[in-house]
Structures are given as structure tokens and as C-alpha cells.
Amino acid sequence: MDFELARRNMVVSQVQTNEVTDPLVIEAIGLVPRERFLPAARQAQAYVDEDVLVADGRWLMEPMVAAKLLQLADVQRSDHALVLPCGSGYMAAVLHHMAGSVVTVERDGPVRDNATKVLADLSADTVAIVSGQVTHGCPGQAPFDIIVFDGAVAEIPQVILEQLAEGGRCVAMVQNGPIGRATVVQRTGPAFGRRAEFDASIPSLSEFAAKPAFSF
């Protein structure tokens, strides 16, 4: 399979045709070989317009949704970014080409080890992978200009929003059913402004699932 041709076709047919116009996003998506972040048996699926399973609870997000979320984040070259979780490492690799520095957190040892190897092979030397609980974020490396959730969440925890810098943006697919809303939260002093931008459906992160409701 010609992965380079597939990647160019993905950028044109899945990204640019879906209202992604940010040149930084388009360039970065076009530079990162998605197939490197999948097990060998699934690499042929790297450029399909759907989410692809990487490991238990970890997915390679659909290209269009990933690109649109990154565009909403309004990433700047000097930004300090956080990706939750690391998963395959793909989102961190894309942000390596967009932001000044990237931190990502992963609790699963084998998943983390594989992402570390792939990112090293691709010389993504601005990415730091931290071992820890994804739900805690990474307070030791805060504040962040950008926080990106690489999977759907039932809600964005306040403890993670508190790790945003002044003017920082957090983007996530907030999903409590089959369809989610791409949500941007921006910090202004102690306040957190929120807006929803587009609908999509992506796999949920179990760590950020809704808590069961009690019934009496």
C-alpha cells in the first residue's frame, strides 16, 4: 500500500473538504504517518474515515474529527500542549509539528511503551510522555496553553480545566449518547467560557465515562 499517497488523499478528501482551513493543522496532519501508530495488522486502515482500534480503550481518532478539534484549539507555535491520554501517540505527534512543547499522559504500560518508541523513531523530541492517571491531567507540567482530549468524555473535569494557562483552550468531544458535541473551553482569569461547535461520534474514554446514577 502506498501510505504517502493515502495520506495526501486523506488530507484533501477528508480534512480540507470538511471546513478545515488552518494551514498549521493541514500541514501537521499531512506530515504524520498515521500507519506508524497502528498494529501491523491494522495499518491498511490508517487512512479510512473512521476510528481505528489501537488497544483496549485506545483508538486512532477519525482524521476529520481530529483535524477539526485541533483547528478549534487555535494552536500557536509557542504553545505548551497537553494530550489526554497518550494512546497511540498520534495526536501528540501532530501537535509536535504545531506547538512548542507537548506533554501526554498514559497509564497503560505497553501502550505507553509503544507510543514512546514510535515517537522516538519519528524524532518527535518535543513530546514528553508521563506515566500516570489520565484523570489527574499533569499538574506538575501545568499551566498549558492547549489541552486536547483524544477521545470522547462525558464531561470535562474541572481539575483539568484548572491546569489551563490564562487564555488557554481545552477541546474535547463531550458525549453522553451516540452523538457528541465538539466543545471548546477558554480560560479568562478564574472564569471558563464554553462553546459547542460541531457534532460527531467517536469512541469514549472509559476514564471519563459518566458516573452511574443512584436510584432509590
C-alpha positions as CSV (number, residue, x, y, z in Angstrom):
1,M,0.0,0.0,0.0
2,D,1.3,3.5,-0.9
3,F,0.8,5.2,2.5
4,E,2.2,8.5,1.4
5,L,-0.4,8.7,-1.4
6,A,-3.1,7.6,1.0
7,R,-2.1,10.4,3.4
8,R,-2.2,13.1,0.7
9,N,-5.7,11.8,-0.4
10,M,-6.9,11.8,3.2
11,V,-5.8,15.5,3.7
12,V,-7.6,16.6,0.5
13,S,-10.8,14.4,0.7
14,Q,-11.4,14.1,4.5
15,V,-9.8,17.2,6.1
16,Q,-9.9,20.1,3.6
17,T,-13.4,19.2,2.4
18,N,-14.7,19.4,5.9
19,E,-14.1,23.1,6.6
20,V,-10.5,22.7,8.0
21,T,-8.7,25.7,6.7
22,D,-6.0,26.3,9.4
23,P,-2.7,25.9,7.5
24,L,-0.9,24.7,10.6
25,V,-3.4,21.9,11.1
26,I,-3.3,20.9,7.4
27,E,0.5,20.8,7.3
28,A,0.9,18.8,10.5
29,I,-1.8,16.2,9.6
30,G,0.0,15.8,6.2
31,L,3.4,15.2,7.8
32,V,2.5,12.5,10.3
33,P,2.4,8.8,9.1
34,R,-0.8,7.5,10.8
35,E,0.1,3.9,9.9
36,R,3.0,4.0,12.3
37,F,0.6,4.3,15.2
38,L,-1.3,1.2,14.5
39,P,-0.5,-2.5,14.9
40,A,0.8,-4.1,11.7
41,A,-2.4,-6.0,11.1
42,R,-4.4,-2.7,11.1
43,Q,-2.1,-0.4,9.2
44,A,-4.1,-0.7,6.0
45,Q,-7.0,1.0,7.9
46,A,-4.9,4.1,8.8
47,Y,-6.5,6.4,6.3
48,V,-10.1,5.3,6.4
49,D,-12.6,7.9,7.5
50,E,-13.4,6.2,10.8
51,D,-11.9,5.5,14.2
52,V,-9.5,2.5,14.3
53,L,-8.8,0.4,17.4
54,V,-5.2,0.6,18.7
55,A,-5.5,-1.3,22.0
56,D,-8.1,-1.9,24.7
57,G,-9.8,1.5,25.3
58,R,-7.4,3.4,22.9
59,W,-8.3,4.4,19.4
60,L,-6.8,6.3,16.5
61,M,-9.4,9.1,16.0
62,E,-11.1,9.6,12.7
63,P,-9.0,12.1,10.7
64,M,-11.7,14.7,10.1
65,V,-12.7,14.9,13.8
66,A,-9.1,15.1,14.9
67,A,-8.3,17.9,12.4
68,K,-11.4,19.9,13.3
69,L,-10.7,19.6,17.1
70,L,-7.2,20.8,16.6
71,Q,-8.5,23.7,14.5
72,L,-10.8,24.7,17.3
73,A,-7.8,24.7,19.7
74,D,-6.3,27.6,17.6
75,V,-2.8,26.2,18.3
76,Q,0.2,28.6,18.1
77,R,3.8,27.7,17.5
78,S,4.8,28.8,21.1
79,D,2.0,26.8,22.9
80,H,2.6,24.3,25.7
81,A,0.1,21.5,25.0
82,L,-1.3,18.5,26.9
83,V,-2.9,15.5,25.3
84,L,-5.1,13.1,27.3
85,P,-4.5,10.2,27.0
86,C,-1.4,9.4,25.0
87,G,-2.9,6.3,23.5
88,S,-1.2,5.6,20.2
89,G,0.7,8.9,20.4
90,Y,-0.7,10.1,17.1
91,M,-2.3,13.3,18.5
92,A,0.9,14.2,20.3
93,A,2.9,13.6,17.1
94,V,0.6,16.0,15.2
95,L,1.0,18.6,17.9
96,H,4.7,18.2,17.8
97,H,4.6,19.9,14.4
98,M,2.2,22.7,15.7
99,A,3.1,23.6,19.2
100,G,6.3,24.5,21.1
101,S,6.1,21.5,23.5
102,V,3.8,18.6,24.2
103,V,3.1,16.6,27.3
104,T,0.9,13.5,27.2
105,V,-0.2,11.1,30.0
106,E,-0.8,7.3,29.7
107,R,-1.4,4.7,32.5
108,D,-1.2,1.6,30.3
109,G,2.4,0.4,30.2
110,P,2.5,-1.5,26.9
111,V,0.6,1.3,25.1
112,R,2.9,3.9,26.6
113,D,6.0,2.0,25.7
114,N,4.8,1.5,22.1
115,A,4.0,5.2,21.7
116,T,7.4,6.2,23.2
117,K,9.1,4.0,20.6
118,V,7.1,5.4,17.6
119,L,7.5,9.0,18.7
120,A,11.3,8.5,19.1
121,D,11.5,6.9,15.7
122,L,9.8,9.9,14.2
123,S,12.1,12.3,16.1
124,A,9.2,13.9,18.0
125,D,11.6,15.3,20.5
126,T,9.3,18.0,21.8
127,V,6.9,15.3,23.2
128,A,7.2,14.1,26.8
129,I,5.2,11.0,27.8
130,V,4.3,10.9,31.5
131,S,3.2,7.7,33.3
132,G,0.1,8.4,35.4
133,Q,-3.6,8.6,35.8
134,V,-5.2,10.4,32.9
135,T,-8.0,11.8,35.0
136,H,-5.4,13.8,37.0
137,G,-4.1,15.6,33.9
138,C,-0.5,16.6,34.5
139,P,-0.4,19.4,37.2
140,G,3.4,19.1,37.5
141,Q,3.8,20.4,33.9
142,A,1.0,23.0,34.1
143,P,-0.1,25.5,33.1
144,F,-1.0,24.6,29.5
145,D,-2.0,26.8,26.6
146,I,-3.7,23.8,24.9
147,I,-5.4,20.7,26.3
148,V,-6.8,18.1,23.9
149,F,-8.8,15.0,24.8
150,D,-8.0,12.2,22.4
151,G,-11.5,10.5,22.8
152,A,-14.9,11.4,24.0
153,V,-15.7,12.4,27.6
154,A,-19.0,12.6,29.5
155,E,-17.8,15.9,30.9
156,I,-14.5,17.9,31.1
157,P,-13.3,17.7,34.7
158,Q,-12.7,21.0,36.5
159,V,-9.4,19.7,37.9
160,I,-8.1,19.5,34.4
161,L,-9.5,22.9,33.3
162,E,-7.7,24.4,36.3
163,Q,-4.4,23.4,34.5
164,L,-5.1,25.8,31.7
165,A,-3.0,29.0,31.4
166,E,-4.6,32.4,31.1
167,G,-6.2,32.4,27.7
168,G,-5.7,28.7,27.3
169,R,-8.0,26.5,25.3
170,C,-9.3,23.0,26.1
171,V,-11.0,21.0,23.3
172,A,-13.0,17.8,23.8
173,M,-15.8,15.8,22.3
174,V,-18.4,15.9,25.1
175,Q,-20.6,12.8,24.5
176,N,-23.4,11.3,26.7
177,G,-25.1,9.3,24.0
178,P,-24.5,8.3,20.4
179,I,-23.6,11.8,19.2
180,G,-21.2,14.2,20.9
181,R,-20.6,18.0,20.7
182,A,-17.1,19.3,20.0
183,T,-16.6,21.7,22.9
184,V,-14.1,24.5,23.4
185,V,-13.4,25.9,26.9
186,Q,-11.2,29.0,27.2
187,R,-9.9,30.4,30.5
188,T,-10.1,34.1,31.3
189,G,-8.9,34.6,34.9
190,P,-11.0,32.5,37.2
191,A,-13.8,32.1,34.5
192,F,-14.1,29.4,31.9
193,G,-16.1,30.3,28.8
194,R,-17.6,27.4,26.9
195,R,-19.0,26.9,23.4
196,A,-20.0,23.9,21.2
197,E,-19.0,23.9,17.6
198,F,-19.9,20.7,15.7
199,D,-21.5,17.2,16.2
200,A,-19.6,13.9,15.8
201,S,-19.4,10.5,17.3
202,I,-16.1,9.0,18.5
203,P,-15.2,6.2,21.0
204,S,-15.4,7.3,24.6
205,L,-12.5,7.2,27.1
206,S,-13.5,4.9,29.9
207,E,-11.6,7.0,32.5
208,F,-14.0,9.9,31.7
209,A,-17.3,8.0,31.5
210,A,-20.4,9.3,33.3
211,K,-20.7,8.0,36.8
212,P,-23.7,5.7,37.4
213,A,-26.7,7.5,38.8
214,F,-28.2,6.3,42.1
215,S,-31.8,5.3,42.2
216,F,-34.0,4.9,45.3
